[in-house]
Amino acid sequence: MRPAWMLPCLSLTLLAQDSIPLKAPIQKVRLHPDEAWVTRVGKARLPEAGTHKVVLEALPSGLRIEDLQVAAKGPAGLRLGDLALTSDVRVVTETPDWKRLEAEREALREKRDGLESQGEAAQQELIFLKGLQAAHDKELSARMTYGTPNATAILDFGKNLQTRMAELLTGERRRKRELEKLTREDQRIAAEMQKRANERRTAPSRVTVELTAPQAGEAEVELSYRTRSARWKPLYEARLAEDRSRLDLVLFASVTQTTGEGWAGVRLEISNARPSRSLAVPSFTRGETINWFKEPPPPPSPSLGFASAGRMKADKSLQNQMMAEAAAPPPPPAPRPAEEATASVIEEASGLAATFLVEGRKDVPSDGEPHRFKVQSRELAPQLTVFASPRLDPTGYLLARFPAPSGLPLFPGSPVLRFAGNQRLGEAPLVLPTAGQPFALGFGPYKSIRVAFQKIDRKQEEVGTFAKERQWTLRERIELVNDGPEALEVEVQDRILKSGSDQVKISLPGDFTPGWTEPLPGVRSWKLKLGAKERKQVELPLTIRAPKDGVISGLDFTPGEEL
């Protein structure tokens, strides 16, 4: 006699013969800078205990088994089994959607043929009526010459002829409009067919999940898969209040996807992690070898010169970078700003990466166009100053400095759109400051400040009693004028010339404007208070001495050149 306790165990080993289809709409999407993870969630009814195969169809083509993540929950003891990934081979011309589009296109062609046939018939009738009208006019002229015609009959015939011709012309214009509509509709259908042909160029994927349950019940399956046809890019907006007391810095996510499936009403998660990066740790493969040569390399050719540390060419991109990295003592700590509940941090891996959940459910169609979503914003209390580097650009720029905003991801090189109130001023990439320095954003030229750089004098002479040396005396000046009605703080920066040779000596005469600091290597900075309608000057005299013989390099003029 068979023991009764074996029957339930045997039922657990029974395999379900039929697959269970699973409808799993997209619930959430986690976007990374170079890819996205799409998560679908669906429920399946397990009719009995045992192992069942749950099938998810019509997934994007080209999925790989390593691109899948599966989780399931349901009756107590539910276990995940094998996972299979196959391709659902389809022929474009045999799908119902394709046949529907073909039927619509054929109906449009038949309607077009009918309208064109009516138009051709109307044209033939118009030609006939015009000929009849010409004959009628000729007959009427002859009758009027040789006798008195019947006026009533002639008028009725001419009126009927004109009415019919007007009807034909009106119908022709109406047919032209109908043909234009049919053309647009035909173009729409052709574009949709082309899109579907592109989507079905490779077979869509099918995922089969094995679930083993000790009893019948409902199971919830969550499938996540990776796609490289979706990504996001950071975009910032910096809005300076009209009273200049507040600066709003907002991070937006510009999302683009061409996966072939629309995301409707999904939760968007924005992450700054890059899961596709290589995790290989760099290591030395072998040690370096020290070589010895019998004959030493030739010595460098003797030359005398000085280097201009921090010297910069006057191009606009460098001016923007210089403005963004302009050094200043950090402003006093501002009160804790109010945080707008735009996106909450849902995950942070010990400073390695952060993931933000965008508030609400969003729609992102598969159109390849960028769609912008607000991620985080911070309200800052900036320290405003007017910044000028006259040797590079004779313009004073309004500069806002602020400490690093807490909790707001910063992506160097990302565009920052600048606004003053509701007026857009322009954009520039985000530049991270050096350690210990505040962030700086430029908000364009400040019109009430006039800045000028002037070369006053340059003199070259020979000095020295026994060893003759060449000496250059340069006199330059920076002039600042405040045309506005309020006092301003202006920060002026200029280069620092430093000698690259012990034989070249650079000195500053006594009338060189004092009170400067060196916030950056090779950069000299003054902070000046300019009252309303006030004018100030920064004197820049300089003396350079070098041996009489030798080549001088690094000057911004040729020795002996006239000013």
Beta strands, then each sheet from edge to edge (+ up, - down):
strand 1: 20-21
strand 2: 26-31
strand 3: 36-46
strand 4: 50-59
strand 5: 68-73
strand 6: 79-87
strand 7: 205-213
strand 8: 217-227
strand 9: 230-240
strand 10: 247-257
strand 11: 263-271
strand 12: 343-348
strand 13: 354-358
strand 14: 362-364
strand 15: 371-380
strand 16: 383-389
strand 17: 393-402
strand 18: 415-420
strand 19: 423-429
strand 20: 439-445
strand 21: 449-463
strand 22: 469-482
strand 23: 488-495
strand 24: 505-507
strand 25: 517-520
strand 26: 523-530
strand 27: 535-547
sheet 1: 1+ 4+ 7- 6+
sheet 2: 5+ 8- 3+ 2- 11- 13+ 12-
sheet 3: 5+ 8- 3+ 2- 11- 14+
sheet 4: 15+ 10- 9+ 18+ 19-
sheet 5: 20+ 17- 16+ 23+ 26- 25+
sheet 6: 21+ 22- 27+ 24-
end
